[in-house]
Amino acid sequence: MDVRCWAFVIALFIGAGTKAFCQHQTRPFTVVELNCENLFDTRHDTLKEDREWTDESPRHWTKRRYWRKLNSIGQEIIACGEDSTGWRLPDLVALCEVENDSVMHDLTRRSLLRKARYDYVMTESDDRRGIDVALLYCPTTFRLISSRNIRVEPLKGMRPTRDILYAKGMVASGDTLHVFVVHAPSRYGGERDTRPSRVRVAETLATHIDSICGASPEAAVIVAGDFNDYHDNAAPQLLYRHGLKNITRDARGVNGAKGTYKFQGEWRSIDHVMATETMARRVAAARIADERFLMEEDSKYGGVAPRRNYQGLRHKEGFSDHLPLVVRFYLEVSD
């Protein structure tokens, strides 16, 4: 069966199967991180610089293209549940580059993903383009206790950036799990000049992690997102000094992906999943989801590349310019 049809069939039957998976499969716990590549609706928000994502723009971002994109992201998330041990719906999905609550409602309640019965929380930040982050969660395997935005106070001359999303919930092991979703400022304008902005985000995040771990040294913490930095750059290095381990540093795909993002022919990972030691020692596997339907031939540089949604102004009917990270944990649950 074609993998697209396979994903669609799974989606049709998730409604019957999700409850069983979430209730009876207590040990595995799967976390996905994905930059969705501009998941915008088609309406102009007068407070944001989002006119390029309207029907009247050179991109011709129509409702048809919007709904195709939503279903593509849903298909991608469903496919992330497949690995060598079988298939199960991911428990948490950290999403970057989502515009607003309307988009998240459409994704979780009206798209191909609707029968998964995910709930979500998201930020509402001061990013000028209107980009935010969100967390999808299966409410029967992650019982949400609280969530909030963490504002990153900009440095002098720094544009307002995305808030950090913080969510706290209880998992099947009975542990409290602290989850942070991050989308750090891009390198637009040069890596060196923009580096302090990303370090600022890391400093803000580190302050909150220190507070959690100060109160509970064995706290279970996961951080996921697009850091716009490689694992050995300044901002990630700062987080390592505050007790986080990069559990996807060596993640690879099985269909040619050597990183989550390909720029000018070079594979590198700017998306990361990090965790405190409590969660890091529970990792069973970490991989890049590079299923064949997410990839295309790289005609310019050779090999393969993510099958993105837009190349410049050309609509390619793809998925995203980033590939998902998938981490499977094993939680110790007493019988």
Solvent accessible surface area in square Angstrom, and as a share of the most:
residue,aa,sasa,rsa
1,M,172,0.77
2,D,86,0.45
3,V,49,0.28
4,R,89,0.32
5,C,68,0.41
6,W,68,0.24
7,A,0,0.00
8,F,102,0.42
9,V,59,0.34
10,I,29,0.15
11,A,3,0.03
12,L,75,0.37
13,F,134,0.56
14,I,5,0.03
15,G,15,0.14
16,A,88,0.68
17,G,20,0.19
18,T,7,0.04
19,K,123,0.52
20,A,50,0.38
21,F,66,0.28
22,C,11,0.06
23,Q,90,0.40
24,H,143,0.64
25,Q,73,0.33
26,T,51,0.29
27,R,114,0.42
28,P,11,0.07
29,F,3,0.01
30,T,1,0.00
31,V,2,0.01
32,V,0,0.00
33,E,0,0.00
34,L,0,0.00
35,N,1,0.00
36,C,0,0.00
37,E,9,0.04
38,N,26,0.13
39,L,0,0.00
40,F,1,0.01
41,D,5,0.03
42,T,22,0.13
43,R,141,0.51
44,H,60,0.27
45,D,55,0.29
46,T,117,0.68
47,L,156,0.78
48,K,46,0.20
49,E,107,0.48
50,D,2,0.01
51,R,159,0.58
52,E,61,0.27
53,W,5,0.02
54,T,12,0.07
55,D,71,0.37
56,E,154,0.69
57,S,9,0.06
58,P,92,0.58
59,R,40,0.15
60,H,103,0.46
61,W,0,0.00
62,T,40,0.24
63,K,141,0.60
64,R,154,0.56
65,R,58,0.21
66,Y,9,0.04
67,W,67,0.23
68,R,77,0.28
69,K,2,0.01
70,L,0,0.00
71,N,56,0.29
72,S,12,0.08
73,I,0,0.00
74,G,0,0.00
75,Q,16,0.07
76,E,1,0.01
77,I,0,0.00
78,I,0,0.00
79,A,0,0.00
80,C,2,0.01
81,G,0,0.00
82,E,66,0.30
83,D,36,0.18
84,S,119,0.77
85,T,97,0.56
86,G,31,0.30
87,W,51,0.18
88,R,8,0.03
89,L,6,0.03
90,P,0,0.00
91,D,2,0.01
92,L,0,0.00
93,V,0,0.00
94,A,1,0.01
95,L,0,0.00
96,C,0,0.00
97,E,25,0.11
98,V,0,0.00
99,E,10,0.04
100,N,45,0.23
101,D,82,0.42
102,S,39,0.25
103,V,0,0.00
104,M,0,0.00
105,H,85,0.38
106,D,11,0.06
107,L,0,0.00
108,T,1,0.00
109,R,100,0.37
110,R,138,0.50
111,S,2,0.01
112,L,21,0.11
113,L,1,0.01
114,R,108,0.39
115,K,77,0.33
116,A,2,0.01
117,R,134,0.49
118,Y,2,0.01
119,D,44,0.23
120,Y,44,0.17
121,V,23,0.13
122,M,34,0.15
123,T,3,0.02
124,E,145,0.65
125,S,6,0.04
126,D,73,0.38
127,D,10,0.05
128,R,109,0.40
129,R,71,0.26
130,G,4,0.04
131,I,4,0.02
132,D,7,0.04
133,V,0,0.00
134,A,0,0.00
135,L,1,0.01
136,L,0,0.00
137,Y,19,0.07
138,C,4,0.03
139,P,51,0.32
140,T,66,0.38
141,T,8,0.05
142,F,0,0.00
143,R,162,0.59
144,L,60,0.30
145,I,93,0.47
146,S,49,0.32
147,S,44,0.29
148,R,125,0.46
149,N,54,0.27
150,I,6,0.03
151,R,106,0.39
152,V,3,0.02
153,E,104,0.47
154,P,58,0.37
155,L,63,0.31
156,K,211,0.89
157,G,85,0.81
158,M,25,0.11
159,R,122,0.44
160,P,45,0.28
161,T,10,0.06
162,R,26,0.10
163,D,0,0.00
164,I,1,0.00
165,L,2,0.01
166,Y,21,0.08
167,A,0,0.00
168,K,57,0.24
169,G,0,0.00
170,M,85,0.38
171,V,10,0.06
172,A,48,0.37
173,S,30,0.19
174,G,45,0.43
175,D,48,0.25
176,T,49,0.29
177,L,2,0.01
178,H,23,0.10
179,V,2,0.01
180,F,1,0.01
181,V,1,0.00
182,V,1,0.00
183,H,11,0.05
184,A,3,0.02
185,P,19,0.12
186,S,53,0.34
187,R,65,0.24
188,Y,200,0.76
189,G,60,0.57
190,G,35,0.34
191,E,50,0.22
192,R,177,0.65
193,D,115,0.59
194,T,24,0.14
195,R,82,0.30
196,P,68,0.43
197,S,17,0.11
198,R,2,0.01
199,V,31,0.18
200,R,71,0.26
201,V,6,0.04
202,A,4,0.03
203,E,75,0.34
204,T,24,0.14
205,L,1,0.00
206,A,2,0.02
207,T,89,0.52
208,H,44,0.20
209,I,0,0.00
210,D,62,0.32
211,S,77,0.50
212,I,27,0.14
213,C,31,0.18
214,G,63,0.61
215,A,92,0.72
216,S,52,0.34
217,P,110,0.69
218,E,112,0.50
219,A,8,0.06
220,A,4,0.03
221,V,0,0.00
222,I,0,0.00
223,V,0,0.00
224,A,0,0.00
225,G,0,0.00
226,D,3,0.01
227,F,6,0.03
228,N,17,0.09
229,D,2,0.01
230,Y,48,0.18
231,H,47,0.21
232,D,78,0.41
233,N,34,0.18
234,A,45,0.35
235,A,4,0.03
236,P,0,0.00
237,Q,65,0.29
238,L,21,0.11
239,L,0,0.00
240,Y,56,0.21
241,R,175,0.64
242,H,69,0.31
243,G,43,0.42
244,L,5,0.02
245,K,97,0.41
246,N,22,0.11
247,I,30,0.15
248,T,5,0.03
249,R,133,0.48
250,D,113,0.59
251,A,5,0.04
252,R,122,0.45
253,G,18,0.17
254,V,135,0.77
255,N,34,0.17
256,G,38,0.37
257,A,2,0.02
258,K,134,0.57
259,G,0,0.00
260,T,0,0.00
261,Y,53,0.20
262,K,32,0.14
263,F,121,0.50
264,Q,123,0.55
265,G,30,0.29
266,E,98,0.44
267,W,35,0.12
268,R,81,0.30
269,S,26,0.16
270,I,16,0.08
271,D,1,0.01
272,H,3,0.01
273,V,0,0.00
274,M,0,0.00
275,A,0,0.00
276,T,10,0.06
277,E,78,0.35
278,T,10,0.06
279,M,2,0.01
280,A,19,0.15
281,R,145,0.53
282,R,43,0.16
283,V,45,0.26
284,A,56,0.43
285,A,52,0.40
286,A,32,0.25
287,R,51,0.19
288,I,2,0.01
289,A,0,0.00
290,D,3,0.01
291,E,34,0.15
292,R,186,0.68
293,F,16,0.07
294,L,3,0.01
295,M,19,0.09
296,E,51,0.23
297,E,141,0.63
298,D,18,0.09
299,S,109,0.70
300,K,162,0.68
301,Y,106,0.40
302,G,38,0.37
303,G,55,0.53
304,V,45,0.26
305,A,17,0.13
306,P,10,0.06
307,R,46,0.17
308,R,68,0.25
309,N,4,0.02
310,Y,6,0.02
311,Q,87,0.39
312,G,53,0.51
313,L,109,0.54
314,R,149,0.54
315,H,30,0.14
316,K,41,0.17
317,E,59,0.26
318,G,1,0.01
319,F,6,0.03
320,S,2,0.01
321,D,21,0.11
322,H,9,0.04
323,L,2,0.01
324,P,0,0.00
325,L,2,0.01
326,V,8,0.04
327,V,0,0.00
328,R,18,0.07
329,F,0,0.00
330,Y,88,0.34
331,L,3,0.01
332,E,134,0.60
333,V,30,0.17
334,S,106,0.68
335,D,182,0.94
